């Protein structure tokens, strides 16, 4: 084998240094991990979430240029105000809703309120995308977090699954409408976030690290954040649904002989 | 992508001597990996990479003993990317015979299979395999039936190997139109016409580069939770009518 040597250590993809990254739902989990990753690469990060207290606490854990704006994603006027305050936007990230697991249950027992709160994910993402669209820079991007229940039927998640499928479809259509702004969906599998109780997290970890999940890895918010940063910086990915689930969706039902 | 994230890793790109494979070899090298670019082309005739550390190896991926010898020589590795593909059969379906179809399947599908088969036992923990296909796997073009079938087979192989070889991760890059050597067969003005049409109709308003593919390849090598996935790097080609 012949050997060739040159200069190493270049950064791949576009730089986000100095760019404005707006994260709706940025006070915990995937949103917060994305804020840290983006700020770590020199972006100016604006976190938007409902609770001012949680937002301030979250922002203190982000090293770099970070600002916060408290707004309820379901209050179109307040949300538009918060997004408008960010100025021109390079990248918009719409992340999952915090208390999703409270809305899981068999259809006969789902309340009107549980159904409405599930649909709120699409409602809020719509309000955010509509408010941000005119402020998006031409080479910018939008990343929208969907969920594996949108692709794989999951008991108790009839409405949540339908909404995740809707959210992915929403992203693909925006990729066409807002071009050349790039718009992608991300479908995470099970991720270690505060969405789950401590007991559930321990159980999920055991499952994820067993042979039941091909990657044998309990997905971390940082893994999804890395994928979101990839989508921000690769100029040729749009209209894609990036599935990042450790192999959850390709497994067959277990049939033991 | 931050620099140095493949530091200390050994990456093998079969088909890494030109086009998208070269883009991936260059990206992995600039992320700090020791890269082995393997292909049929003799080392002296290959374009320079000029970043990081790159070793050249010669392999005929359609020849099992050549693949075995390649991985014997390399020893342990962290990541494998197979981009090698023969040129399409040309002409229409009704012009082809079984031998022509088989040559394509051998050059694309069996070569991918063989590289995975002989690399997997030497892969270190945290490793990954990726294959390169193309939009034809889901949106066929006239005269490319065997190419569509081979790409779809490679994508199915990736999902199956994600199960068989876990926790090794196995993924696919499905590129769209990319400005690479692949289009050299067209006269300059015809090629420029094709690229112009793409710039007008693709959502991103540009034609992909081999560096875009390299960036995607490094993402799939470094993210510990992505497996069994197809990553489309297409500029949104799948959202619009064909050109």
Interface residues (C-beta under 8 A of the other chain):
Chain A: X1 X2 X3 X4 X5 X6 X7 X8 X9 X10 X11 X12 X13 X41 X172 X175 X176 X179 X180 X182 X189 X211 X213 X214 X215 X216 X217 X219 X220 X223 X224 X226 X227 X229 X230 X233 X234 X235 X236 X237 X238 X239 X240 X242 X243 X244 X245 X246 X247 X249 X250 X251 X252
Chain B: X1 X2 X3 X4 X27 X29 X30 X31 X32 X36 X43 X48 X49 X50 X51 X52 X53 X54 X55 X56 X57 X73 X159 X162 X163 X166 X167 X169 X176 X178 X203 X204 X205 X206 X208 X209 X211 X212 X214 X215 X216 X218 X219 X222 X223 X224 X225 X226 X227 X228 X229 X231 X232 X233 X234 X235 X236 X238 X239 X240
